[in-house]
Amino acid sequence: LTKNVPMFVCTMAYPTVPCPLHVFEPRYRLMIRRSMETGTKQFGMCISDSQNGFADYGCMLQIRNVHFLPDGRSVVDTVGGKRFRVLRRGMKDGYCTADIEYLEDIKV
């Protein structure tokens, strides 16, 4: 998953760290639903950037569980995965997307 990765522009996420989300914006509700339906169960998380829309670096989030509420909102249980660098930015149905490359840690 490195092309047209859905991007959740919100807060900082870190590998192995749980990141619970309350999703209420229609664009992100659609993004989460698509991530679940396609089976990837992943999306990128970046902080906001006033010049580019979102930061050049972020962290993939793996969806562990989604609790859909009756009014369309959802509580999403995610955990941080691999870190990445943004190569190219895009947009799809109101939410941001990106082509990315994963970052490798230097072995100690």
C-alpha positions in Angstrom: 0.0 0.0 0.0 2.1 2.9 -1.3 -0.1 4.5 -4.0 -3.1 6.7 -3.4 -3.0 5.9 0.4 -5.9 7.6 2.2 -4.6 10.2 4.6 -6.2 11.2 7.9 -5.0 14.8 8.7 -5.3 15.1 12.4 -2.6 14.4 15.0 0.7 12.7 15.3 0.8 8.9 15.4 3.7 6.6 16.3 4.6 3.0 15.5 3.2 0.4 18.0 1.2 3.1 19.9 -2.6 2.8 20.0 -4.5 5.7 18.4 -8.2 5.7 19.1 -10.2 8.0 16.8 -13.7 9.5 16.9 -14.7 9.9 13.2 -17.6 12.3 12.5 -16.7 14.2 9.3 -18.4 12.8 6.3 -15.2 12.6 4.2 -13.4 10.6 6.9 -16.5 8.4 7.5 -16.3 7.5 3.8 -12.5 6.9 4.0 -12.8 4.5 7.0 -15.7 2.7 5.3 -13.6 2.2 2.2 -10.6 1.0 4.1 -12.7 -1.6 5.8 -14.5 -2.7 2.6 -11.4 -3.0 0.5 -9.7 -5.1 3.2 -6.6 -3.0 3.5 -7.7 -1.8 7.0 -5.0 0.9 6.8 -4.6 4.6 6.2 -1.9 7.2 6.8 -2.0 9.8 9.6 -0.2 13.1 9.3 -0.4 16.4 11.1 -1.7 19.5 9.3 0.7 21.8 7.4 -0.4 25.2 6.3 1.6 25.2 3.1 1.1 21.6 1.8 -2.1 20.6 3.5 -0.4 17.9 5.6 3.2 17.1 6.7 5.8 15.4 4.6 6.2 12.5 7.1 3.6 10.4 8.9 2.7 7.0 10.2 0.4 4.2 8.9 -2.4 3.2 11.1 -3.8 -0.3 11.2 -7.5 -0.6 12.0 -8.1 -3.1 14.8 -11.8 -2.5 15.3 -14.6 -0.1 14.3 -17.7 0.6 16.3 -20.3 2.3 14.0 -22.8 4.5 15.9 -26.4 4.8 14.8 -26.0 8.4 13.6 -23.1 7.5 11.2 -20.2 8.5 13.5 -17.7 5.8 14.4 -15.1 5.0 17.1 -12.1 3.5 15.4 -9.5 1.5 17.3 -6.1 1.8 15.5 -2.5 1.2 16.2 0.5 2.8 14.6 2.5 0.8 12.0 5.3 1.9 9.7 6.5 5.4 9.3 6.5 7.0 5.8 7.6 9.9 3.7 5.1 11.6 1.3 6.2 11.6 -2.3 3.1 13.0 -4.0 -0.2 14.5 -2.7 -3.7 14.0 -4.1 -7.4 14.2 -3.3 -10.2 11.7 -3.5 -13.9 12.5 -2.7 -13.0 15.2 -0.2 -10.2 13.5 1.7 -6.4 13.6 1.1 -4.4 10.8 -0.5 -0.7 10.4 -1.0 1.9 8.3 -2.8 4.4 7.3 -0.1 7.6 5.4 0.6 8.2 3.6 3.9 11.1 4.6 6.1 13.5 1.9 7.3 15.0 2.1 10.8 18.8 1.9 11.1 19.7 -1.4 12.7 21.7 -1.0 15.9 
